[in-house]
Amino acid sequence: MSGLRIEVLGAGIIGLTVADELARRGHDVTVIDPRPARGASYAAAGMLSPAAEVWHGEEELLRLGLESLRLWPELAGRLRVELRQHGSLLVGADAGDLQQVDRQVELLARHGHPVEPLDRAAVREREPTLARVAGGALLPGEASVDPREVCAALLQRVPVAAAPRGRTDVTVVATGAGLPGPFAGLVSGVRGEILRLRSDDPPTRTVRGWSAGEPVYVVPRGDGRVVIGATSERHDGPAVVTGGGVHRLLGAARRLWPAVDRAELLETTARDRPATADGLPLVGPSGVDGVLLAAGHHRHGVLLAPLTAQLVVDHLETGRVDPVLDPRRPMEGMR
């Protein structure tokens, strides 16, 4: 089915990627957002890290993430944005932190995913900018992008309006942590604070680690800019940067990457990530005629953007729905 008149609500990386794919397949698309690309995508670090992100009980996210990661080279090439394919380095600052790395390695090995355990010397050999951490592991297939760059490229390809334009055949709701009724209870906001710095000694690849029990990541952009993140807090107030959040992030990052002391602090940002009750996104028919959801991606929005776009358009054309992501599935603990 082609030539539909479609409105996509939300101009974050999910909504824009969905809109671009719809337009590529012959649909008449407009994205509706009064503040395009200023939500969670604006804050996101842009890690394409399905293996580094997965944890026990989240194996479906590993499958989905790996499937979407395979789509990223084509999307990045089409948009002419940089795709940094240097892998991810998991590290533990001390022996207790290294146990977290070991659990991750064990989980990935059980699923047949390539991972290379590293001792202290091997970590320093791979990443000389790091402190003398206890050890780590290399995930060679992972990558990163700059979500702001991706969104800017997508905004050049799809029309965006501040308000709905009138009659549509289909509406795709991709409004992040603020879904409209009757869908508002399907997601809740999880605040994430993130820092951007400039360094003359950045790491060469994404570093994800545990530092005195605190999870932290350090993501280089390739031009001296570095992203450090991210806090995670469920709350009912506005997403604001807090002194405690900045302190925790800088302290945790410093124990892994000492050059943070000399880096210029450029920006602090806070946004709400859209989380669902079962931790899985909502992609497909909403149960309301003519309305699809592309929402609830929590911390995986950048990674899953191309797969989400493909699934939304495939559903319109073939009726296909991934049952794991079906918005009509029962979920415990819905608000």
Secondary structure as GFF3:
##gff-version 3
##sequence-region A 1 335
A	DSSP	beta_strand	5	9	.	.	.	ID=ss1
A	DSSP	alpha_helix	13	24	.	.	.	ID=ss2
A	DSSP	beta_strand	28	32	.	.	.	ID=ss3
A	DSSP	alpha_helix	40	43	.	.	.	ID=ss4
A	DSSP	beta_strand	47	48	.	.	.	ID=ss5
A	DSSP	alpha_helix	50	53	.	.	.	ID=ss6
A	DSSP	alpha_helix	59	69	.	.	.	ID=ss7
A	DSSP	alpha_helix	72	79	.	.	.	ID=ss8
A	DSSP	beta_strand	88	92	.	.	.	ID=ss9
A	DSSP	alpha_helix	95	110	.	.	.	ID=ss10
A	DSSP	beta_strand	116	119	.	.	.	ID=ss11
A	DSSP	alpha_helix	120	126	.	.	.	ID=ss12
A	DSSP	beta_strand	135	139	.	.	.	ID=ss13
A	DSSP	beta_strand	143	144	.	.	.	ID=ss14
A	DSSP	alpha_helix	147	155	.	.	.	ID=ss15
A	DSSP	beta_strand	160	161	.	.	.	ID=ss16
A	DSSP	beta_strand	170	173	.	.	.	ID=ss17
A	DSSP	three_ten_helix	184	186	.	.	.	ID=ss18
A	DSSP	beta_strand	188	198	.	.	.	ID=ss19
A	DSSP	beta_strand	206	211	.	.	.	ID=ss20
A	DSSP	beta_strand	214	220	.	.	.	ID=ss21
A	DSSP	beta_strand	225	229	.	.	.	ID=ss22
A	DSSP	beta_strand	233	234	.	.	.	ID=ss23
A	DSSP	alpha_helix	243	256	.	.	.	ID=ss24
A	DSSP	three_ten_helix	258	261	.	.	.	ID=ss25
A	DSSP	beta_strand	264	275	.	.	.	ID=ss26
A	DSSP	beta_strand	282	285	.	.	.	ID=ss27
A	DSSP	beta_strand	291	295	.	.	.	ID=ss28
A	DSSP	three_ten_helix	298	300	.	.	.	ID=ss29
A	DSSP	alpha_helix	301	318	.	.	.	ID=ss30
###
